[in-house]
Amino acid sequence: CGNSTNPVYWIAIKEKINNCPEVTIVPMAIDDSFKNVKLFTVEGRGKLSNFMNENTTCTLRIARNNEVICTASNKTKCSCQVSNNIYTQLKNQPDPVTIEILIESGSLNYTTQFTIHNCYKIAEARFNNATCSECISFGCHWCVVEHQCTHNPSCHG
């Protein structure tokens, strides 16, 4: 490990588990709500946040084809706007969609992947047999009247 004498690069066994590097992404699903804002927010937590500063850049890519979704710079949160073209590509991706996140800040290059769900593809599937609890855990919407998982927060029965 580079800079092995600098304690900022290590998490000691006596430290709490919440110091472990962690990244969160919001939203976790592609649905009508995402269509309206077209915004991903990435946040670094634990010791990772010690490295993030105003020179931090976050890049999100579709892992399947390496297409850049969006890039943003900020301190502990990177919020990046998704273009209409990229939104259409995301909407057309098979479910689930793997998103690769690269966080660069000075000497730090941190990469992780997230799986988000494509509620449009789940709803399109004629064999849409997701249960209510699965649907909600995917970040999609459950239509009680139609008994199916959907991308639309208001279903029509």
BADOZA-415002 format. One record per atom (N, C-alpha, C, O): residue number from 1; residue in one letter; atom name; z, x, y. Coordinates in pm, whole numbers, plus 50000, padded with zeros to 5 digits. Layout:
% residues N
REC  resi  resn  name     c3     c1     c2
REC   NUM     a    CA      Z      X      Y
...
//
This chain:
% residues 157
REC  resi  resn  name     c3     c1     c2
REC     1     c     N  50000  50085  49882
REC     1     c    CA  50000  50000  50000
REC     1     c     C  50000  50089  50124
REC     1     c     O  50085  50177  50137
REC     2     g     N  49905  50067  50214
REC     2     g    CA  49899  50144  50337
REC     2     g     C  50024  50122  50422
REC     2     g     O  50085  50015  50415
REC     3     n     N  50062  50221  50501
REC     3     n    CA  50181  50213  50587
REC     3     n     C  50306  50177  50507
REC     3     n     O  50388  50097  50551
REC     4     s     N  50320  50236  50390
REC     4     s    CA  50428  50197  50299
REC     4     s     C  50568  50226  50352
REC     4     s     O  50665  50173  50299
REC     5     t     N  50581  50308  50455
REC     5     t    CA  50713  50334  50510
REC     5     t     C  50753  50232  50616
REC     5     t     O  50870  50227  50655
REC     6     n     N  50660  50150  50662
REC     6     n    CA  50689  50050  50763
REC     6     n     C  50740  49922  50696
REC     6     n     O  50666  49861  50619
REC     7     p     N  50865  49881  50723
REC     7     p    CA  50922  49764  50654
REC     7     p     C  50850  49632  50681
REC     7     p     O  50866  49537  50604
REC     8     v     N  50772  49624  50788
REC     8     v    CA  50702  49499  50816
REC     8     v     C  50598  49466  50708
REC     8     v     O  50558  49351  50693
REC     9     y     N  50555  49569  50631
REC     9     y    CA  50455  49549  50527
REC     9     y     C  50515  49511  50392
REC     9     y     O  50442  49495  50294
REC    10     w     N  50646  49497  50386
REC    10     w    CA  50714  49471  50260
REC    10     w     C  50802  49348  50270
REC    10     w     O  50852  49315  50378
REC    11     i     N  50822  49281  50159
REC    11     i    CA  50919  49173  50151
REC    11     i     C  51021  49217  50046
REC    11     i     O  50989  49226  49927
REC    12     a     N  51143  49245  50092
REC    12     a    CA  51247  49293  50003
REC    12     a     C  51297  49181  49913
REC    12     a     O  51289  49063  49949
REC    13     i     N  51348  49219  49798
REC    13     i    CA  51397  49120  49703
REC    13     i     C  51511  49037  49761
REC    13     i     O  51530  48922  49720
REC    14     k     N  51586  49093  49857
REC    14     k    CA  51698  49020  49917
REC    14     k     C  51651  48920  50023
REC    14     k     O  51729  48835  50067
REC    15     e     N  51524  48930  50065
REC    15     e    CA  51473  48837  50165
REC    15     e     C  51444  48702  50100
REC    15     e     O  51425  48693  49979
REC    16     k     N  51442  48601  50180
REC    16     k    CA  51416  48466  50130
REC    16     k     C  51268  48450  50094
REC    16     k     O  51182  48518  50150
REC    17     i     N  51241  48359  50002
REC    17     i    CA  51104  48335  49956
REC    17     i     C  51014  48284  50068
REC    17     i     O  50892  48302  50062
REC    18     n     N  51072  48221  50172
REC    18     n    CA  50989  48169  50281
REC    18     n     C  50933  48281  50369
REC    18     n     O  50863  48252  50466
REC    19     n     N  50962  48407  50337
REC    19     n    CA  50898  48520  50406
REC    19     n     C  50765  48557  50342
REC    19     n     O  50687  48633  50401
REC    20     c     N  50737  48504  50224
REC    20     c    CA  50610  48535  50158
REC    20     c     C  50494  48483  50244
REC    20     c     O  50504  48377  50305
REC    21     p     N  50385  48560  50248
REC    21     p    CA  50270  48515  50327
REC    21     p     C  50216  48382  50274
REC    21     p     O  50202  48363  50153
REC    22     e     N  50189  48292  50366
REC    22     e    CA  50139  48160  50328
REC    22     e     C  50043  48111  50436
REC    22     e     O  50063  48136  50555
REC    23     v     N  49941  48042  50393
REC    23     v    CA  49844  47983  50485
REC    23     v     C  49837  47835  50453
REC    23     v     O  49836  47795  50336
REC    24     t     N  49831  47753  50557
REC    24     t    CA  49808  47610  50538
REC    24     t     C  49680  47572  50610
REC    24     t     O  49642  47634  50709
REC    25     i     N  49614  47470  50559
REC    25     i    CA  49493  47418  50623
REC    25     i     C  49506  47266  50632
REC    25     i     O  49552  47200  50539
REC    26     v     N  49464  47213  50745
REC    26     v    CA  49464  47069  50768
REC    26     v     C  49327  47034  50824
REC    26     v     O  49281  47102  50916
REC    27     p     N  49260  46932  50775
REC    27     p    CA  49299  46840  50669
REC    27     p     C  49266  46898  50532
REC    27     p     O  49201  47002  50521
REC    28     m     N  49313  46829  50429
REC    28     m    CA  49288  46869  50291
REC    28     m     C  49179  46783  50226
REC    28     m     O  49156  46792  50105
REC    29     a     N  49112  46700  50307
REC    29     a    CA  49008  46613  50253
REC    29     a     C  48900  46589  50358
REC    29     a     O  48925  46592  50478
REC    30     i     N  48779  46564  50308
REC    30     i    CA  48666  46528  50393
REC    30     i     C  48651  46376  50381
REC    30     i     O  48615  46325  50275
REC    31     d     N  48679  46306  50491
REC    31     d    CA  48672  46160  50491
REC    31     d     C  48630  46112  50630
REC    31     d     O  48590  46192  50714
REC    32     d     N  48639  45981  50653
REC    32     d    CA  48599  45927  50783
REC    32     d     C  48688  45978  50897
REC    32     d     O  48640  45994  51009
REC    33     s     N  48816  46003  50870
REC    33     s    CA  48905  46056  50974
REC    33     s     C  48859  46194  51018
REC    33     s     O  48859  46224  51137
REC    34     f     N  48820  46278  50922
REC    34     f    CA  48770  46412  50954
REC    34     f     C  48637  46402  51029
REC    34     f     O  48611  46481  51120
REC    35     k     N  48555  46306  50992
REC    35     k    CA  48425  46286  51058
REC    35     k     C  48443  46266  51208
REC    35     k     O  48360  46311  51287
REC    36     n     N  48551  46199  51247
REC    36     n    CA  48573  46170  51388
REC    36     n     C  48617  46291  51469
REC    36     n     O  48583  46300  51587
REC    37     v     N  48691  46384  51409
REC    37     v    CA  48741  46499  51485
REC    37     v     C  48670  46629  51452
REC    37     v     O  48657  46717  51538
REC    38     k     N  48623  46642  51329
REC    38     k    CA  48554  46764  51282
REC    38     k     C  48630  46890  51322
REC    38     k     O  48574  46980  51384
REC    39     l     N  48758  46895  51286
REC    39     l    CA  48844  47006  51324
REC    39     l     C  48930  47050  51207
REC    39     l     O  48999  46968  51145
REC    40     f     N  48925  47180  51175
REC    40     f    CA  49015  47239  51076
REC    40     f     C  49120  47318  51151
REC    40     f     O  49089  47385  51249
REC    41     t     N  49246  47311  51107
REC    41     t    CA  49352  47391  51165
REC    41     t     C  49414  47476  51054
REC    41     t     O  49456  47424  50950
REC    42     v     N  49418  47607  51078
REC    42     v    CA  49472  47704  50983
REC    42     v     C  49596  47765  51046
REC    42     v     O  49595  47806  51162
REC    43     e     N  49704  47771  50968
REC    43     e    CA  49829  47828  51020
REC    43     e     C  49883  47931  50922
REC    43     e     O  49886  47908  50801
REC    44     g     N  49926  48046  50976
REC    44     g    CA  49989  48150  50895
REC    44     g     C  50140  48135  50903
REC    44     g     O  50195  48110  51010
REC    45     r     N  50206  48151  50790
REC    45     r    CA  50353  48139  50784
REC    45     r     C  50411  48259  50712
REC    45     r     O  50339  48341  50655
REC    46     g     N  50544  48268  50714
REC    46     g    CA  50612  48381  50651
REC    46     g     C  50580  48509  50724
REC    46     g     O  50554  48507  50845
REC    47     k     N  50581  48620  50654
REC    47     k    CA  50553  48749  50717
REC    47     k     C  50411  48757  50773
REC    47     k     O  50382  48839  50861
REC    48     l     N  50323  48674  50722
REC    48     l    CA  50186  48672  50774
REC    48     l     C  50185  48642  50923
REC    48     l     O  50104  48698  50997
REC    49     s     N  50274  48554  50967
REC    49     s    CA  50278  48520  51110
REC    49     s     C  50319  48639  51197
REC    49     s     O  50289  48640  51316
REC    50     n     N  50388  48740  51138
REC    50     n    CA  50424  48861  51214
REC    50     n     C  50300  48939  51257
REC    50     n     O  50303  49011  51357
REC    51     f     N  50192  48925  51182
REC    51     f    CA  50070  49000  51209
REC    51     f     C  49974  48925  51300
REC    51     f     O  49883  48984  51359
REC    52     m     N  49995  48795  51311
REC    52     m    CA  49901  48714  51387
REC    52     m     C  49936  48720  51535
REC    52     m     O  50050  48697  51574
REC    53     n     N  49836  48750  51617
REC    53     n    CA  49854  48759  51762
REC    53     n     C  49731  48701  51831
REC    53     n     O  49646  48640  51766
REC    54     e     N  49722  48721  51961
REC    54     e    CA  49609  48661  52035
REC    54     e     C  49474  48718  51994
REC    54     e     O  49370  48663  52030
REC    55     n     N  49474  48828  51918
REC    55     n    CA  49348  48887  51871
REC    55     n     C  49315  48845  51728
REC    55     n     O  49225  48902  51666
REC    56     t     N  49385  48747  51677
REC    56     t    CA  49362  48701  51540
REC    56     t     C  49237  48614  51533
REC    56     t     O  49215  48528  51618
REC    57     t     N  49156  48638  51431
REC    57     t    CA  49037  48557  51407
REC    57     t     C  49046  48495  51270
REC    57     t     O  49078  48562  51172
REC    58     c     N  49019  48368  51262
REC    58     c    CA  49015  48295  51134
REC    58     c     C  48872  48251  51110
REC    58     c     O  48807  48192  51197
REC    59     t     N  48823  48279  50991
REC    59     t    CA  48688  48238  50952
REC    59     t     C  48698  48154  50825
REC    59     t     O  48760  48196  50728
REC    60     l     N  48639  48037  50827
REC    60     l    CA  48636  47949  50711
REC    60     l     C  48494  47946  50656
REC    60     l     O  48397  47936  50732
REC    61     r     N  48483  47955  50523
REC    61     r    CA  48352  47953  50457
REC    61     r     C  48356  47858  50339
REC    61     r     O  48461  47834  50279
REC    62     i     N  48239  47803  50306
REC    62     i    CA  48224  47729  50182
REC    62     i     C  48207  47835  50074
REC    62     i     O  48110  47910  50076
REC    63     a     N  48299  47842  49980
REC    63     a    CA  48298  47948  49880
REC    63     a     C  48172  47943  49793
REC    63     a     O  48121  48047  49753
REC    64     r     N  48121  47824  49765
REC    64     r    CA  48006  47807  49676
REC    64     r     C  47881  47878  49728
REC    64     r     O  47806  47936  49649
REC    65     n     N  47858  47873  49860
REC    65     n    CA  47735  47933  49915
REC    65     n     C  47763  48034  50026
REC    65     n     O  47669  48087  50086
REC    66     n     N  47890  48061  50055
REC    66     n    CA  47931  48159  50157
REC    66     n     C  47891  48119  50299
REC    66     n     O  47890  48203  50389
REC    67     e     N  47858  47993  50319
REC    67     e    CA  47820  47941  50451
REC    67     e     C  47944  47936  50541
REC    67     e     O  48048  47883  50501
REC    68     v     N  47932  47990  50664
REC    68     v    CA  48044  47985  50757
REC    68     v     C  48060  47842  50808
REC    68     v     O  47965  47782  50858
REC    69     i     N  48180  47789  50794
REC    69     i    CA  48212  47654  50843
REC    69     i     C  48245  47661  50991
REC    69     i     O  48191  47586  51071
REC    70     c     N  48336  47753  51025
REC    70     c    CA  48375  47771  51164
REC    70     c     C  48459  47897  51179
REC    70     c     O  48513  47950  51081
REC    71     t     N  48468  47945  51302
REC    71     t    CA  48547  48063  51335
REC    71     t     C  48627  48031  51460
REC    71     t     O  48579  47964  51551
REC    72     a     N  48752  48080  51463
REC    72     a    CA  48838  48056  51580
REC    72     a     C  48932  48174  51599
REC    72     a     O  48958  48250  51506
REC    73     s     N  48982  48188  51720
REC    73     s    CA  49080  48291  51751
REC    73     s     C  49201  48225  51815
REC    73     s     O  49189  48133  51896
REC    74     n     N  49319  48274  51776
REC    74     n    CA  49442  48223  51835
REC    74     n     C  49558  48305  51784
REC    74     n     O  49538  48409  51721
REC    75     k     N  49679  48259  51812
REC    75     k    CA  49797  48334  51770
REC    75     k     C  49840  48294  51629
REC    75     k     O  49799  48360  51533
REC    76     t     N  49920  48191  51614
REC    76     t    CA  49967  48155  51480
REC    76     t     C  49887  48040  51419
REC    76     t     O  49894  48018  51298
REC    77     k     N  49812  47968  51501
REC    77     k    CA  49727  47860  51451
REC    77     k     C  49585  47883  51499
REC    77     k     O  49563  47913  51616
REC    78     c     N  49491  47868  51409
REC    78     c    CA  49350  47873  51447
REC    78     c     C  49293  47733  51425
REC    78     c     O  49291  47684  51313
REC    79     s     N  49248  47671  51531
REC    79     s    CA  49182  47541  51520
REC    79     s     C  49036  47561  51551
REC    79     s     O  48999  47605  51660
REC    80     c     N  48952  47527  51454
REC    80     c    CA  48809  47549  51478
REC    80     c     C  48730  47421  51457
REC    80     c     O  48752  47345  51363
REC    81     q     N  48638  47402  51548
REC    81     q    CA  48551  47284  51551
REC    81     q     C  48436  47305  51453
REC    81     q     O  48380  47415  51443
REC    82     v     N  48402  47200  51380
REC    82     v    CA  48293  47203  51283
REC    82     v     C  48172  47135  51345
REC    82     v     O  48182  47024  51397
REC    83     s     N  48057  47202  51340
REC    83     s    CA  47935  47143  51396
REC    83     s     C  47890  47025  51310
REC    83     s     O  47931  47011  51195
REC    84     n     N  47805  46941  51367
REC    84     n    CA  47750  46827  51293
REC    84     n     C  47674  46873  51169
REC    84     n     O  47683  46811  51063
REC    85     n     N  47598  46982  51182
REC    85     n    CA  47521  47036  51070
REC    85     n     C  47613  47079  50956
REC    85     n     O  47587  47047  50840
REC    86     i     N  47719  47151  50988
REC    86     i    CA  47812  47197  50885
REC    86     i     C  47888  47079  50826
REC    86     i     O  47914  47076  50706
REC    87     y     N  47924  46982  50910
REC    87     y    CA  47992  46863  50859
REC    87     y     C  47904  46794  50753
REC    87     y     O  47954  46754  50648
REC    88     t     N  47776  46782  50781
REC    88     t    CA  47683  46720  50686
REC    88     t     C  47679  46800  50556
REC    88     t     O  47677  46743  50447
REC    89     q     N  47678  46934  50568
REC    89     q    CA  47680  47017  50447
REC    89     q     C  47809  46996  50367
REC    89     q     O  47805  46986  50244
REC    90     l     N  47923  46989  50437
REC    90     l    CA  48050  46965  50368
REC    90     l     C  48050  46829  50298
REC    90     l     O  48094  46817  50184
REC    91     k     N  48001  46728  50368
REC    91     k    CA  47997  46592  50314
REC    91     k     C  47910  46584  50189
REC    91     k     O  47934  46501  50101
REC    92     n     N  47809  46671  50180
REC    92     n    CA  47718  46670  50066
REC    92     n     C  47760  46763  49953
REC    92     n     O  47695  46767  49849
REC    93     q     N  47868  46838  49971
REC    93     q    CA  47917  46927  49866
REC    93     q     C  47977  46845  49752
REC    93     q     O  48041  46743  49775
REC    94     p     N  47957  46892  49629
REC    94     p    CA  48024  46824  49517
REC    94     p     C  48176  46839  49529
REC    94     p     O  48225  46937  49585
REC    95     d     N  48248  46742  49478
REC    95     d    CA  48394  46747  49478
REC    95     d     C  48443  46821  49354
REC    95     d     O  48389  46800  49245
REC    96     p     N  48543  46906  49370
REC    96     p    CA  48612  46949  49491
REC    96     p     C  48537  47061  49561
REC    96     p     O  48447  47123  49504
REC    97     v     N  48574  47087  49688
REC    97     v    CA  48511  47191  49769
REC    97     v     C  48612  47305  49786
REC    97     v     O  48726  47284  49828
REC    98     t     N  48569  47426  49752
REC    98     t    CA  48656  47543  49771
REC    98     t     C  48623  47606  49904
REC    98     t     O  48508  47641  49932
REC    99     i     N  48727  47619  49988
REC    99     i    CA  48714  47679  50120
REC    99     i     C  48780  47816  50116
REC    99     i     O  48896  47829  50075
REC   100     e     N  48708  47918  50158
REC   100     e    CA  48764  48053  50169
REC   100     e     C  48806  48075  50313
REC   100     e     O  48729  48049  50406
REC   101     i     N  48929  48123  50332
REC   101     i    CA  48981  48149  50466
REC   101     i     C  49006  48299  50479
REC   101     i     O  49075  48358  50396
REC   102     l     N  48949  48358  50582
REC   102     l    CA  48971  48499  50612
REC   102     l     C  49045  48507  50745
REC   102     l     O  48998  48454  50846
REC   103     i     N  49161  48572  50745
REC   103     i    CA  49238  48593  50868
REC   103     i     C  49235  48743  50897
REC   103     i     O  49278  48824  50815
REC   104     e     N  49184  48778  51015
REC   104     e    CA  49176  48918  51057
REC   104     e     C  49257  48935  51184
REC   104     e     O  49240  48862  51282
REC   105     s     N  49346  49035  51182
REC   105     s    CA  49429  49065  51298
REC   105     s     C  49467  49212  51293
REC   105     s     O  49553  49251  51213
REC   106     g     N  49404  49293  51377
REC   106     g    CA  49430  49437  51374
REC   106     g     C  49393  49493  51238
REC   106     g     O  49279  49481  51195
REC   107     s     N  49489  49555  51170
REC   107     s    CA  49464  49616  51040
REC   107     s     C  49475  49514  50925
REC   107     s     O  49448  49548  50810
REC   108     l     N  49514  49391  50957
REC   108     l    CA  49532  49289  50854
REC   108     l     C  49400  49218  50824
REC   108     l     O  49332  49171  50915
REC   109     n     N  49365  49211  50696
REC   109     n    CA  49256  49129  50645
REC   109     n     C  49314  49049  50530
REC   109     n     O  49334  49103  50421
REC   110     y     N  49341  48922  50553
REC   110     y    CA  49405  48837  50452
REC   110     y     C  49307  48728  50414
REC   110     y     O  49258  48655  50500
REC   111     t     N  49279  48716  50285
REC   111     t    CA  49186  48616  50236
REC   111     t     C  49255  48527  50133
REC   111     t     O  49330  48575  50048
REC   112     t     N  49229  48399  50144
REC   112     t    CA  49281  48305  50046
REC   112     t     C  49181  48191  50030
REC   112     t     O  49089  48177  50111
REC   113     q     N  49199  48110  49928
REC   113     q    CA  49110  47997  49905
REC   113     q     C  49191  47869  49892
REC   113     q     O  49304  47869  49841
REC   114     f     N  49132  47760  49937
REC   114     f    CA  49191  47627  49926
REC   114     f     C  49088  47535  49863
REC   114     f     O  48968  47550  49883
REC   115     t     N  49138  47440  49789
REC   115     t    CA  49053  47335  49735
REC   115     t     C  49080  47209  49817
REC   115     t     O  49193  47162  49825
REC   116     i     N  48974  47157  49877
REC   116     i    CA  48986  47030  49948
REC   116     i     C  48897  46930  49875
REC   116     i     O  48805  46967  49802
REC   117     h     N  48925  46805  49896
REC   117     h    CA  48849  46702  49824
REC   117     h     C  48749  46633  49915
REC   117     h     O  48773  46612  50034
REC   118     n     N  48636  46600  49856
REC   118     n    CA  48529  46531  49926
REC   118     n     C  48538  46382  49889
REC   118     n     O  48486  46340  49785
REC   119     c     N  48603  46307  49974
REC   119     c    CA  48625  46165  49946
REC   119     c     C  48494  46087  49938
REC   119     c     O  48487  45985  49870
REC   120     y     N  48390  46134  50007
REC   120     y    CA  48259  46067  50000
REC   120     y     C  48204  46076  49858
REC   120     y     O  48154  45977  49804
REC   121     k     N  48212  46196  49798
REC   121     k    CA  48159  46214  49662
REC   121     k     C  48243  46141  49559
REC   121     k     O  48191  46089  49461
REC   122     i     N  48375  46137  49582
REC   122     i    CA  48462  46065  49490
REC   122     i     C  48427  45915  49495
REC   122     i     O  48419  45850  49391
REC   123     a     N  48407  45863  49616
REC   123     a    CA  48375  45721  49632
REC   123     a     C  48235  45688  49579
REC   123     a     O  48213  45578  49527
REC   124     e     N  48140  45782  49593
REC   124     e    CA  48003  45760  49547
REC   124     e     C  47993  45752  49395
REC   124     e     O  47907  45682  49342
REC   125     a     N  48079  45823  49329
REC   125     a    CA  48070  45833  49183
REC   125     a     C  48086  45695  49121
REC   125     a     O  48187  45627  49143
REC   126     r     N  47988  45653  49045
REC   126     r    CA  47994  45522  48981
REC   126     r     C  48107  45519  48877
REC   126     r     O  48156  45413  48841
REC   127     f     N  48146  45636  48832
REC   127     f    CA  48257  45643  48737
REC   127     f     C  48387  45674  48813
REC   127     f     O  48477  45740  48760
REC   128     n     N  48395  45626  48936
REC   128     n    CA  48512  45646  49022
REC   128     n     C  48633  45583  48953
REC   128     n     O  48668  45467  48978
REC   129     n     N  48696  45663  48867
REC   129     n    CA  48810  45610  48792
REC   129     n     C  48940  45678  48834
REC   129     n     O  49037  45679  48758
REC   130     a     N  48942  45734  48954
REC   130     a    CA  49066  45793  49004
REC   130     a     C  49170  45684  49019
REC   130     a     O  49140  45573  49063
REC   131     t     N  49292  45716  48981
REC   131     t    CA  49400  45620  49000
REC   131     t     C  49443  45624  49146
REC   131     t     O  49404  45713  49221
REC   132     c     N  49522  45526  49186
REC   132     c    CA  49572  45520  49323
REC   132     c     C  49648  45647  49358
REC   132     c     O  49624  45706  49464
REC   133     s     N  49738  45691  49271
REC   133     s    CA  49817  45811  49301
REC   133     s     C  49730  45937  49308
REC   133     s     O  49755  46024  49392
REC   134     e     N  49628  45948  49221
REC   134     e    CA  49536  46062  49228
REC   134     e     C  49460  46058  49360
REC   134     e     O  49449  46160  49429
REC   135     c     N  49408  45943  49395
REC   135     c    CA  49330  45926  49517
REC   135     c     C  49410  45969  49640
REC   135     c     O  49360  46044  49723
REC   136     i     N  49533  45922  49650
REC   136     i    CA  49618  45955  49764
REC   136     i     C  49651  46104  49763
REC   136     i     O  49653  46168  49868
REC   137     s     N  49675  46160  49644
REC   137     s    CA  49707  46304  49637
REC   137     s     C  49585  46389  49676
REC   137     s     O  49601  46502  49721
REC   138     f     N  49463  46337  49658
REC   138     f    CA  49342  46407  49701
REC   138     f     C  49328  46408  49853
REC   138     f     O  49253  46488  49908
REC   139     g     N  49400  46318  49921
REC   139     g    CA  49386  46303  50065
REC   139     g     C  49288  46194  50102
REC   139     g     O  49251  46180  50219
REC   140     c     N  49246  46116  50003
REC   140     c    CA  49151  46007  50027
REC   140     c     C  49228  45877  50048
REC   140     c     O  49350  45878  50061
REC   141     h     N  49156  45766  50052
REC   141     h    CA  49215  45636  50080
REC   141     h     C  49195  45544  49960
REC   141     h     O  49089  45544  49898
REC   142     w     N  49299  45467  49927
REC   142     w    CA  49291  45373  49816
REC   142     w     C  49266  45233  49870
REC   142     w     O  49343  45183  49953
REC   143     c     N  49160  45171  49824
REC   143     c    CA  49129  45033  49861
REC   143     c     C  49189  44942  49755
REC   143     c     O  49141  44937  49642
REC   144     v     N  49293  44870  49792
REC   144     v    CA  49364  44782  49698
REC   144     v     C  49273  44669  49652
REC   144     v     O  49272  44633  49534
REC   145     v     N  49197  44612  49745
REC   145     v    CA  49110  44498  49713
REC   145     v     C  49004  44536  49611
REC   145     v     O  48979  44462  49516
REC   146     e     N  48942  44654  49629
REC   146     e    CA  48834  44697  49540
REC   146     e     C  48885  44784  49425
REC   146     e     O  48808  44818  49335
REC   147     h     N  49011  44821  49427
REC   147     h    CA  49072  44904  49323
REC   147     h     C  48996  45035  49304
REC   147     h     O  48964  45074  49192
REC   148     q     N  48968  45102  49417
REC   148     q    CA  48898  45229  49405
REC   148     q     C  48930  45323  49520
REC   148     q     O  48980  45282  49625
REC   149     c     N  48901  45448  49495
REC   149     c    CA  48922  45555  49591
REC   149     c     C  48803  45557  49687
REC   149     c     O  48688  45542  49646
REC   150     t     N  48832  45577  49817
REC   150     t    CA  48725  45573  49916
REC   150     t     C  48748  45674  50029
REC   150     t     O  48857  45730  50043
REC   151     h     N  48644  45697  50107
REC   151     h    CA  48651  45785  50225
REC   151     h     C  48692  45707  50347
REC   151     h     O  48724  45766  50450
REC   152     n     N  48691  45575  50338
REC   152     n    CA  48713  45488  50454
REC   152     n     C  48858  45440  50460
REC   152     n     O  48906  45381  50363
REC   153     p     N  48929  45465  50571
REC   153     p    CA  49068  45421  50580
REC   153     p     C  49085  45268  50585
REC   153     p     O  49196  45219  50566
REC   154     s     N  48978  45194  50609
REC   154     s    CA  48988  45047  50607
REC   154     s     C  48878  44995  50515
REC   154     s     O  48760  45005  50546
REC   155     c     N  48919  44939  50402
REC   155     c    CA  48817  44890  50306
REC   155     c     C  48788  44743  50332
REC   155     c     O  48865  44672  50395
REC   156     h     N  48675  44702  50282
REC   156     h    CA  48630  44564  50302
REC   156     h     C  48617  44500  50166
REC   156     h     O  48536  44544  50084
REC   157     g     N  48694  44397  50142
REC   157     g    CA  48695  44336  50009
REC   157     g     C  48614  44214  49996
REC   157     g     O  48608  44155  49888
//
